Amino acid sequence: MYLKSTVSIPQCYVWMTEGVPNRGELFKRYVRDYVKIYYPGYELEKISGMQAVIKLKK
């Protein structure tokens, strides 16, 4: 199993956060929760474009 991996971020998060004053914060929260649900045991390390870099939890 890999310690780090890259996964695609759902495109819908772009339009779901459109026009929101704290867009960056909300987008990151959506991505963090997405990782928590679909990749249990991993956590968000960073967002690069529409890719989430995730790492194995210790």
N, C-alpha and C positions, 0 to 999 in steps of 0.2 A: 504494500500500500504506500502511496506517495504521501510525503509530509506536507507538500504544497501542491496546489492545483489551480487551474484557471477555468472558470465557468462563465458562460454567457449570462448577462443580465436580461431579464424579460423586457422587451421593447415597450410594453405598456406602461412601465414606470416613468417613461419620459413624458407622455401626455397626461398621466395621472397627477404629476407634480407641476404641470404647466400653470403659470400664473400665481403660484403660491409664494408668499413673501419669503419663507424660509425653505426654498426649494432644495437647495443642496443638502441641508440637514434632513429633510423629509425623504429625499431620494436615498441617502445613505441608510436611513432607518429601514426603509423598504427592502433594500438589498441585504442588510444585516439579518432581518427577519426571514427573508427568502432563504438565505444560507442556513439559518437555524432550522427551518422546516424541512428543506429538501436535501441538506447535507449534514445530518446530525453527526456530532463528533468533530465538526470543523467550525472554524470561526473566520470572520472576514478580516483579512490583513489590509487590503487596500482595493481601491477601485481604479481601473485604468481603462479609460474609454468606456465601452459597454461590456467590459470583462471584470469579473470579481476575482481577485487573487485570494484564495482561501488556504488556511493552514490547519493541520491537525491540532486539536486541543491537547494540552499536556495533562 
